Amino acid sequence: MKVKTILVSQPEPKIENSPYFDLQEKQKVKIDFRPFIHVEGVSAKDIRQQKVDLNNYTAIILTSRNAVDHFFRVAEEMRFKVPDSMKYFCQSEAVAYYLQKYVVYRKRKIYVGKRTFAELSPLIKKYKDEKFLLPNTDKVKPLVPETLNALGVDWKQATFFKTVVSDLSDLADVYYDVLVFFSPSGIESLFQNFPDFQQNDTRIAVFGNTTIKAVKEKGLRVDISAPTPETPSMTMALEKYIEQVNKKK
């Protein structure tokens, strides 16, 4: 069956030159965007109940842009003036760059990993006398606490924001040829919104092994997957699939 419509379970890209827009134009398909999950901040009151006093920490570990936003939101709600001496350990350059939204970059102590949390750990180990706070989501990858415990540093994890299932009830009678997922949470949202979902002729595109596993555990079929050596991005995987099925008579 030909592909004419695609639903991507993420917010619409804000950049004009997104590869999704190029794909839409080149392959003459309709692509809609809809986040299946969203992030909600945890109140300062709830964070105090987690026994977190921001005065007690000398370093913040930031693993995402959400972590940056919600740390500074909570600091403001608690009327905590973040000291200039605070150290920031950022998992990637993208997170460190985003930090500039809140601090004057050149005047702060910012330490940046390459991409993964494991690559950030040597920098944390170098400053093991600091008191670290990890403001994070309620769904933390086990690797993060395991790595910090192995380093033997003084650290605390606190839930500053939560991943919440979005209401998709308006899509109940809408059909798409392809559904695109990037996390197990997206699959969870699909079934929370539509417990009786049947795949039938709908193609499912997934990014990453954990998402593939979540799809298969629900008894669904994976039709398109990325990254692969041939198609490292989701848009490349979609394009390859569309070219194969749409040229068939």
N, C-alpha and C positions, 0 to 999 in steps of 0.2 A: 504493500500500500504506500502511496506517495505521501510525503510530508508537506503539509501546508501550514500547520499551526504548531507553535511551540510555547510551552509555559515554563519559564525559568523561576525556580523557587527562591529568588533573591530580589532585593530592591533594584529598580532600574538604574543602570550606570549613569553617573553624573557627567562623564566625559563624552564629548561629541564624537570622538574617534574610536569608540568602543568596538571591538571586533564583532560584537553581536549585531550592531547596526550595519556593519559591512556584510555580514552573513545574510541578514534580512534582505538587503538590496541585491546582492549577488545571486542568491538562490531563490528570490521571489517568494519568501515565506513570511508569515506573520509571527513575530515574537512578542509575547507579553511577559511582564515581570511582576512577580507577587511574592513578597517574603512570607514563607510558611512559618517562620519563627521570628520573634523580635526580642529585644533586650529591654528589661525594666529595672530601674535603679532600686536598691534597697535603702530604706530610710536610715537617717543618722541614728535614730532611736534603736532600730534593729541591730545596727552595727555596734552600738554601745552594749547591747545585750550579748554580743559575741565577745565581750570583754576586750574591746579594742580602744585604746587611748593613743591617739596619733602622736602625743608628746613623747611616747616611749620608743619611737623608732628613728633611726638615723639614715635608713636606706629603704627605698621602695623598689620592688621588682615588678616591672611592667611587661606583660606578655601580649598585650593587644591595645588597639586604640580605645576600645571600650573601657579597659582598665584605667587608661589615662583620664578619660572623661569622668569616670565615676569616682576616682580618687579625689580629683580636684572639686567635684560637686560635693562630696561628703565633707571635705576639708572646709568648704564654704559654709555648709549647713551647720558644722560643728564650731564655726567661727575660729578655726585653727589657721593661724598664719604659717604657711609652710616656710621653714627657715631657709636662708640662702645656702646653708651648709648641707642641706639634704642631698644625698646621693641617689641617682636614678640608674637602675640597671635595666636596660631595654633589650628585649629578645631580638629585635631586628632593627635595621636602619629605618624602616617605615614607621615603626613605633617611636623611635628616637626623634625622627623628623616631625612627627605629629605632636610631640611634647612641646614644640615651639609655640603651639597655640596658647600655652599656659606659662612658660618660663622663657627668660632671655637665655638662649642656648649657650652662648659663649661664656656666660658668667656662672654656669652651673656645672656640677660634677656629674657628667653623664657617661655611662659605660655601655657600649653597644656590642651585642652578639652578632653573629653573621645571619642566622635564620632560625635555627632550632634552639630549644632550651638547653640541650646538652652543650651547644657551642657557647652559651652564655656562662655556663657553670665555672670555667676556669677564672673568669673575672670576679665572680662572687666569692670563690675560694680565696682569691688574692686579698679580699677585704673581709676576712672571716670574723673580725672583731666587731663589725657593725651589727646593729639590731635591725633585721630585715622584716618588712611587711609585704605580703603578697596579696594585693587587692584583686579579687578574681570573681569569676562566675561560680554558680552553684554546680557546674559540670566541669570539674578540673581533670585534665588528663593525669592518670596515676604517675606518669613519668616525672611530673613536676615535683610533688612532695617527696617521691623516692630519691630524686637527685639531690634535693636540699638536705634531706636527712643524711644521705651518704657523705655530703660535704661537712657535716657536723657543725653547721652554722646556727646561730640563734635567730629563729624565724617564726613568723606566725602567718597563717592563711586566714583571710576573712572574706565572706561573701558580700561584695559591694554591688553586684548586679546579678540578675537571673535571666535565663533563657526561657521565654514563654511562648506557648503555642498560639499562633495567630488565628483569628476567626475567619474561616474561608467559606462560610455557609452560602455566600452569594455565588460561589462557583459550582454549586450542587448540580445544576443542569447544563454546565458548560463543558464541551468536549475539546480536548487537545490531542493532536497526533503524537506529540512527544512531551513528556514531563521530565524536567531536569533537576537533579538533586545533588547537593554538595555535602550533606552531613546526615548522620543517623537521625538527628533531631528533625530534619525535614520529613523523613519517612514517618517518624512518630506523629508529627503534626497531620500528615495525610490521613492516617488511620484514626486519630482522635477526632478529626473533622468528619471523616467518611468511614465509619467502622465497617461498612459493607462494600468497600471499594473492590471492584473487579477489574483486572488489567485488560482482559480481552485483546483488542487490537492496539491499545495504547502502547507506544514504545517508551521505555524508561531509560534515561541517560543518567549515569552516575559518575561522580568524581571521587576517587580515593577508595582504598581497600576496605576501610571501616564502613563506608556507605554501601559498597557492593554487598558486604556481609549483612548489613541491616535489611537490604532489599530482599536478599535470598531467604533470610529468616522469616520474612513475612510471606514467603511462598510466591514472590513475584519474579518476573523474568528481567534480566539485565540485557538490553538490546544494544546499548552504546556505552562505552566506558573510557575514561581518561584518568590519569595520564598514562600514555603508552609511549615507547620510543618513537613510534610513527606519528602519534597525535598527542603531544605533550599538554595541549590545552583543551578545554571543553568545546570551544568554538571550532577547533580543528577536527575534533572527533565528530561533531554534529555535521560539519560540512562534508566530510568523507562519507558519512552514512547517507546524507541527503542526495549527494551526487550518485551514489549507487542505486538507491531505490527510486529516485525521481526520473531517471533516464529509462527505466524499464517501461515497456509498452503496456 
